[in-house]
Amino acid sequence: MSANGNIELLSATLAKAKSEDRAALVAYLPAGFPTVDGAIEAVKAVVAGGADVVEIGLPHSDPVLDGPVIQTADDIALRGGVKIADVMRTVREAYEATGVPILVMTYWNPIDRYGVERFTSELAAAGGAGCILPDLPVQESALWREHAREHGLATVFVVAPSSRDARLATITEAGSGFVYAASLMGVTGTRESVGDQAQDLVRRTRATTDLPVCVGLGVSNAAQAKQVAGFADGVIVGSAFVKVLLDAPDAQTGLDGVRALAGELAEGVRRS
């Protein structure tokens, strides 16, 4: 019997936020950082603070989409010897502890090497809700999507301001769960403003799909979360959480810090 993943929980969570007339808060944290156990505790902390959905990053030696903060965290995790099995354990324990939808954000190469069927079945068995695949071209995604669908997992693709309308339609038609709208060209990290480009991208993406559109890349504080929540279904925050953990003098300070930041951001996405 194949285990079923939690795509329905993800869809229900995003729909619930919408019914409350707010955006969902999506938090990103890398597996294995600062340690495997430390990452699981960090997930519990951001959910306690108010995150609705969590993305677990699968650390990669060449994270092309990620800026220096997440690269540093990935490096620490990889030096600590993090493996895909640790990522699956992180998903399982985080899901069991919190009950929120947990996705994995990963580059394609590790899945390809691990085996698509093995990866999707293990992720579903762990209670995962799906995967965000920033570098898997839609036209090469049929095998992945078939296995993900079979196991009840969302396939979240990333769209960018450079994506033309016809291309957006191709991407959103193939995806499920939600669409990840990268607010600007370039890598993850905190930005001074997350503005017109993102709003225009959300508008163009919505014209092609009924899937929720969540915006990531650059949101780091409550004011920006409020701004993005004004036009997106979800606000994705990663580097800001990772930076709190990186800068903390000890583990407990880091956990308190990410919980507090999640609380501020959760308030930001709720302001009318």
C-alpha positions in Angstrom: 0.0 0.0 0.0 1.4 3.4 -1.0 1.3 6.1 1.7 -0.6 9.2 0.8 1.0 12.6 1.2 -0.7 15.7 2.5 -1.5 17.8 -0.6 -5.1 18.1 0.7 -3.9 19.5 4.0 -1.9 22.1 2.1 -4.8 23.1 0.0 -7.1 23.3 3.0 -4.6 25.4 5.0 -4.3 27.9 2.1 -8.1 28.0 1.7 -8.5 28.6 5.4 -6.2 31.6 5.4 -8.1 33.0 2.4 -11.4 32.5 4.2 -9.9 34.5 7.1 -9.2 37.3 4.6 -5.4 37.1 5.0 -2.4 35.6 3.4 -0.8 32.4 4.7 2.7 32.6 6.3 5.1 30.1 4.7 8.4 29.6 6.6 11.5 28.1 5.0 14.2 26.4 7.1 17.0 24.1 5.8 17.2 20.6 7.1 20.3 19.8 9.2 20.9 23.4 10.3 22.2 24.0 12.8 21.9 20.3 13.4 19.2 17.8 12.3 17.5 18.0 15.8 18.1 21.8 15.8 16.2 22.2 12.5 13.2 20.1 13.8 13.1 22.4 16.9 13.3 25.5 14.7 10.2 24.2 12.7 8.3 23.8 15.9 9.3 27.3 16.9 8.2 29.0 13.7 4.8 27.2 13.8 4.4 28.1 17.5 5.0 31.7 16.3 2.3 31.5 13.7 3.6 29.9 10.4 0.9 28.2 8.5 3.1 26.1 6.2 6.7 25.1 6.4 9.2 24.4 3.6 12.2 22.3 4.5 15.3 22.9 2.4 17.3 20.0 1.2 20.8 21.3 1.5 22.7 21.4 -1.8 26.3 22.1 -2.6 25.4 24.4 -5.4 22.2 26.2 -4.5 21.8 28.4 -7.5 18.6 30.2 -6.3 19.9 30.8 -2.8 21.7 33.8 -1.5 24.6 33.9 1.0 22.6 33.4 4.1 21.0 30.1 3.0 24.2 29.0 1.3 26.0 29.4 4.7 23.4 27.3 6.5 23.5 24.7 3.7 27.2 24.5 4.1 26.9 24.0 7.8 24.3 21.2 7.3 26.4 19.5 4.6 29.5 19.6 6.7 27.4 18.0 9.5 26.8 15.2 7.1 23.1 15.7 6.4 21.5 13.0 4.2 18.1 12.7 2.4 17.2 10.3 5.2 17.7 13.2 7.7 15.5 15.4 5.5 12.7 12.7 5.6 13.1 12.4 9.4 12.8 16.2 9.7 9.6 16.2 7.7 8.1 13.4 9.7 9.0 14.7 13.1 8.0 18.3 12.2 4.7 17.1 10.8 3.9 14.9 13.8 4.8 17.7 16.2 2.9 20.5 14.4 0.2 19.1 12.1 0.9 21.8 9.5 1.7 21.1 5.9 5.5 20.4 5.4 7.0 20.7 1.9 10.5 20.0 0.8 12.3 22.6 -1.4 15.0 20.9 -3.4 17.0 21.1 -6.5 16.4 18.2 -9.0 19.8 16.5 -9.0 19.5 14.9 -5.5 16.0 13.5 -6.3 17.3 12.2 -9.6 20.1 10.4 -8.0 18.0 9.1 -5.1 15.2 7.8 -7.4 11.9 9.5 -8.1 9.7 6.7 -6.8 11.8 6.2 -3.7 11.8 9.9 -2.9 8.1 10.5 -3.4 7.0 7.3 -1.5 9.3 8.2 1.4 8.2 11.8 1.5 4.5 10.7 1.5 5.1 8.2 4.2 6.8 10.9 6.3 3.6 13.0 6.0 5.0 15.5 3.5 2.7 17.7 1.5 4.8 18.0 -1.6 7.9 19.5 -3.2 9.0 22.9 -4.5 11.3 22.3 -7.4 13.0 25.5 -8.5 15.2 24.1 -11.2 13.1 21.2 -12.7 12.0 22.3 -16.2 8.2 21.7 -16.6 8.8 19.9 -19.9 11.0 17.4 -18.1 8.7 16.9 -15.1 6.3 14.3 -16.3 7.9 11.4 -14.4 8.1 13.4 -11.2 4.5 14.6 -11.5 3.2 11.1 -12.1 4.8 9.8 -8.9 3.9 12.9 -6.9 0.2 12.6 -8.0 0.2 8.9 -7.2 1.5 9.6 -3.7 -0.7 12.7 -2.9 2.1 15.2 -3.1 2.0 18.8 -4.5 4.4 19.8 -7.3 5.1 23.5 -6.8 6.9 25.2 -9.6 8.6 28.6 -9.4 7.7 31.5 -11.7 9.7 34.7 -12.1 9.1 38.2 -13.4 11.0 37.2 -16.6 8.4 34.4 -17.3 6.2 35.4 -20.3 2.5 34.8 -20.1 2.4 31.8 -22.4 5.2 30.2 -20.3 3.4 31.1 -17.1 0.3 29.2 -18.4 2.5 26.1 -19.2 4.0 26.2 -15.7 0.8 26.7 -13.7 -1.1 24.1 -15.7 1.5 21.5 -14.7 1.8 22.5 -11.0 -0.3 21.7 -8.0 -0.7 22.9 -4.4 0.3 26.5 -5.1 2.5 28.6 -7.4 5.8 30.0 -6.0 6.2 33.5 -7.4 9.8 34.7 -7.1 9.4 38.4 -6.4 12.4 39.5 -8.4 15.2 38.3 -10.5 18.2 37.0 -8.6 18.8 35.0 -5.5 17.1 34.6 -2.1 17.9 37.1 0.6 16.3 40.1 2.4 15.5 43.1 0.3 14.6 46.7 1.1 11.4 46.5 -0.8 9.4 43.8 -2.5 7.3 45.7 -4.9 5.7 46.3 -8.2 7.4 43.4 -10.0 6.0 40.9 -7.6 2.5 42.4 -7.8 2.6 42.3 -11.6 3.8 38.7 -11.6 1.0 37.6 -9.2 -1.6 39.3 -11.4 -0.2 37.7 -14.5 0.0 34.3 -12.8 -3.5 34.5 -11.5 -4.8 35.1 -15.0 -3.6 31.5 -15.9 -4.6 29.5 -12.8 -6.9 29.0 -9.8 -4.0 27.8 -7.7 -3.0 30.0 -4.8 0.0 32.2 -5.6 2.6 32.6 -2.8 5.4 35.2 -3.1 9.0 34.6 -1.9 12.4 36.1 -2.2 13.0 39.2 -0.2 10.4 39.4 2.5 12.1 39.8 5.9 9.8 41.9 8.2 6.2 42.6 9.2 5.9 45.7 6.9 7.0 43.7 3.9 4.8 40.8 4.8 1.8 43.2 5.1 2.7 44.7 1.7 2.9 41.3 -0.1 -0.2 40.0 1.8 -2.1 42.8 0.1 -1.8 41.0 -3.3 -0.6 37.4 -2.7 -2.2 34.3 -1.2 0.9 33.5 0.8 4.1 35.2 2.0 7.2 33.0 1.9 10.0 33.9 4.3 13.3 32.1 4.4 16.6 34.0 4.7 15.3 36.2 7.6 14.6 33.1 9.7 17.9 31.5 8.8 19.8 34.7 9.6 18.3 34.8 13.1 19.6 31.2 13.7 23.0 32.1 12.2 23.4 35.2 14.3 22.2 33.7 17.6 24.9 33.1 20.3 23.2 29.9 21.4 20.5 27.4 20.3 17.7 28.7 22.7 18.2 32.3 21.7 17.9 31.2 18.1 14.7 29.4 18.7 13.2 32.3 20.7 14.2 34.6 17.9 12.6 32.6 15.0 9.5 32.2 17.1 9.3 35.9 17.7 9.9 36.8 14.0 7.2 34.3 13.0 4.9 36.1 15.4 5.6 39.5 13.9 5.2 38.2 10.3 2.0 36.4 11.2 0.7 39.7 12.4 1.8 41.3 9.2 -0.1 38.9 6.9 -3.2 39.5 9.0 -3.4 43.3 8.9 -6.3 44.5 6.8 
